[in-house]
Amino acid sequence: MEIKFYGHACILIKTKNITVVTDPWLSKTGAFLSTWFQFPDNTDLDLTEIRNADYIVLSHEHLDHYDPEFLKTINPKAKILIPKYTDSYLYDALKENVSNEVIVCKSLQKIKLNDEITFCPVVQSVPIWDDCTLVFETPEGTIVDVNDMKITDKDMQWITQHFTIDYLFQQFSGANWHPLVYPYSDEEKAKMAKHKIYTKFRNVKQKFALSGAKYLVPMAGPPCFLDDEFFEINFSDQSIFPDQSVFYQYAKDEGFADKTVVLLPGDRFDPRLDCKQISEKNLRNEVFTNKRGYLEKYRARRQEVLKKNRESMVDPKTSLLEKAKEHFNPLIASSEYFREKIAGSVLLDISGECPEKILVDFRKANDSVKLYEGEDHFYTFKISSAILDMVLEKKLTWEQLLLSLRFRAERNPDIFNEFLVVFLRFADPASYKQYELFEKRKDVSDTFILHHCDKSFEVQKYCPHAMGDLSKGEIVDNCIVCPNHGWTFSLENGECTNNKASITVKEIPPN
Ligand code: FES
């Protein structure tokens, strides 16, 4: 059997009789309006084996996992497997773009692909994102590809109860627009980025320990940025996209580098070889030792792609007000829950041929969209009319826009509104309902006892964000920091320091 890594989140698993490929992101146009490109470049590899695979398994609809241009080039007989999500976005998109058979697979159910390989999708149990861990039982062990999924401890426990994991492939480098698009000082951005990177690394380390896997392959990031507007992000201390060399150093410092395998696109993963030698040889590659030089050559190869991308963004010559009404009004009307949770207005500050300011008031069930006349608002999107038009025309999703970094934003007050992001991300009434049901039924009654500074506290065990296990959180400045994504809760009153969430915390009086 062969396990071959093709870069980012693409793994090829090949036995005598079957070839299975995950998340092939291989187009030279990159993703997210050509802001993201594959790092390192994997597009000039021999892709014959991928194109001739029997099964292509896609974890979710992000364009660095679902690459429609590449999928148009695969063998039409290859079957495409996707997880069952509440909405049919990925299924519909595939049906529009490829003629291959698409099979929708239910979460937690094993599918026998042939006598050698079974596949089991594990859809994220917290419905904030559509995402899925891909589990493959093979003749030479079980491969668990977590990719970008915000896997909870409970999700991982389910997997370990049903499989003995040999190889864990997991994202280690984040994908977020905060803090890059916000008007913080350079020092503030660098401090926030450092915190996010540390939290992510710590989370990967914890999940690896919980999985009991023999090997960890850090994957599914980072992208690189080749457009001049974003090029310096590749080298900036304000970036939340660390590369494999930074993670490997962390693994060394934390004592798990001997089980961490840094792979480059085209590498075969053979566990009989010395992992340390593989990683250290790869980390001596120019990709890491002369990153700027490597990326300057890569950027030169993509000039034509970048030029075409710029030319494709054409500002409409008329107001977007009516399109914004058509887009937002039915979505806002569909969910009283989101209206109450978002509870404020968002300003669209639009530049381009027809600059204008549009207000979206989430408190109003009807006629929520109007031209701005100085009203209070808690969030501002500064965005070009060309890009907003793509979103309103459904050529680009809100999440694709956010990941493209091709906007600027301001928050007042400067706190994260999870509900606004979920609302935009899904833009789908059925998904809103599912999220509402999950939130209302969510059982956060478990508690644990925390001893800190000669005091004892009874503390809510699971984080209100995505069920991170707070009993594994660090205590910093009298706050408990969630190990999953770093939300920070005061031990004095349980309130989150950077958004409106809270947990229950009770100080236990001394006997
Ligand atoms: S689960 Fe995301 S911050 Fe706690």
Residues whose N, C-alpha, C, O or C-beta is under 5 A from the ligand:
A	BS01	FES	C463 H465 A466 M467 G468 C482 N484 H485 G486 W487
